[in-house]
Amino acid sequence: MITRENPARTDELVGTVCVTTPAQVDRALERARDAQRGWAALAVPDRAGAVRAATGAVEPVLEELAELMARETGKVLGDSRGELAFALTVLRWAADRAEALLVDRELDDTQGRLLVRHRPFGVVGAITPWNAPVVLAALKVGPALAAGNAVVVKPSPLAPFAVQRFLETVAARLPAGLLQVVQGHAETAAALVGSSLVDRVAFTGGESAGRAIGSLAGRALTPALLELGGNDPAVLLHDVVLDDGAADRLLMAAFATSGQVCMAVKRLYVHRSRYDEAVEALRAAADRMLCVGDPLHDGVSMGPVVSGQSADRVSALVAQAVAGGAEALVLGSVDAQTDLGRGYFVRPSLVLGAGDADPLVAAEQFGPALPVLAFDDEEEVLARANAGDLGLGASVWSADEEHAFALGARMEAGFTFVNTHNRTGLTLRAPFGGVKRSGWGREYGDEGVLEYVQPCVVHAPAAFRAGGAPLAAAAYPTG
């Protein structure tokens, strides 16, 4: 049994859910495989239309789901509402793009006749994290369903409820067995990923879990999409515009969802000539925007971290940096109606004077503590920003867009933002994912839809059609 407490009020039980046994996972996969055959036989417009129609069932329960998400994750209520609305947008977008992309391509010319079709993998096993549980599930479910696959989703045990309610509401409007949810810990994940009934794996989460998922999928020879987080640098050049709008974007790029976002700003590099100004701009932005407290309370913009373990880890990283000579500058205010002692709260802070080798800088802290580091030269900061083995996101901030794009192209990151970072810089049309050890495969963009199909070809070379050229003239392909 999975029991989940409210991280803002740890004496409050949000709910319980039964763990899915390995035998039950197998039965779910068998139902998915049976459903997938008929689903894949439908024309793409028919599948897309069914997915779009199914999203309508969620609209009446959005507010209920938002409150549930806030209570189980600690994400503030407005943020939870935004995630749910965006998840519906993702499902509808995936259906639309599938119609445009997954059309047969046929050529009949002097080189021969060629047919390229996009076939679904079959059954997709998706494993999703707790920090954005519904939207990160939708980014897998939408493209996979529209492409003709069935999907079985295993959410994080730290956020099992809202995503299950969301997906089951959508699934009720689709063929039985096509979209299912299983619950559990590592044993359930292993039963899902290691099954011979799974044809494609999609995972978002941390590196250690990603290694385990990748190893299981590799042993089964199952292709896997892995998005594994990052240690995103943001670089503020000497000509950065630090008005209130830019400061607010930068602040929330680091501290939205209490800093627990894979593409959050984790390291802030500021040109030395603008360092003091940037720190003051962020302090002023925090005074305007950051209020720590119960995520269901009006006016609260930052809730707790997800667990006591997370709170202890982030606090220890800050304490270690301070012991080494850094300064922790606490930001924002506290909601008067919230007792921070009841939950897993960590006050947001800027950490000044840390070194690149400090664990707070060198590792992904995944919490509300942002190290601010000075630099003097662009080549120097590029080397520092590209240091390490993670490469999910990065950003460059400058009044000169052309220069920012040129420097951004040299960042070792799968997605580089200009003059923004994190969610304010995403677009559905752009593929998102990491390089280096931040994973492989892409979500968002056309590439995110094409991850769930396999191009299959039928080809009649010109040489072997009626009246074709002699064999010797066509022994090797020419283009």
Secondary structure, DSSP 8 states (H G I E B T S, - for coil): -EEEEETTEEEEEEEEE----HHHHHHHHHHHHHHHHHHHHS-HHHHHHHHHHHHTTTGGGHHHHHHHHHHHH---HHHHHHHHHHHHHHHHHHHHHHHHH---EEEEETTEEEEEEEEE-SEEEEE--SSSHHHHHHHHHHHHHHTT-EEEEE--TTS-HHHHHHHHHHHTTS-TTSEEE---SHHHHHHHHT-TT--EEEEES-HHHHHHHHHHHHHTT--EEEE-----EEEE-TT---SHHHHHHHHHHHHGGGG--TTS--EEEEEGGGHHHHHHHHHHHHHHH-EES-TTSTT--B---S-HHHHHHHHHHHHHHHHTT-EEEE-SEE-TT--GGGTT----EEEES--TTSHHHHS---SSEEEEEEES-HHHHHHHHT-SSEESEEEEE-S-HHHHHHHHTTSSSSEEEES--GGGG--TTS-B--EETTEES-BSHHHHHHTTEEEEEEEEEGGGSTT---GGGGSS---
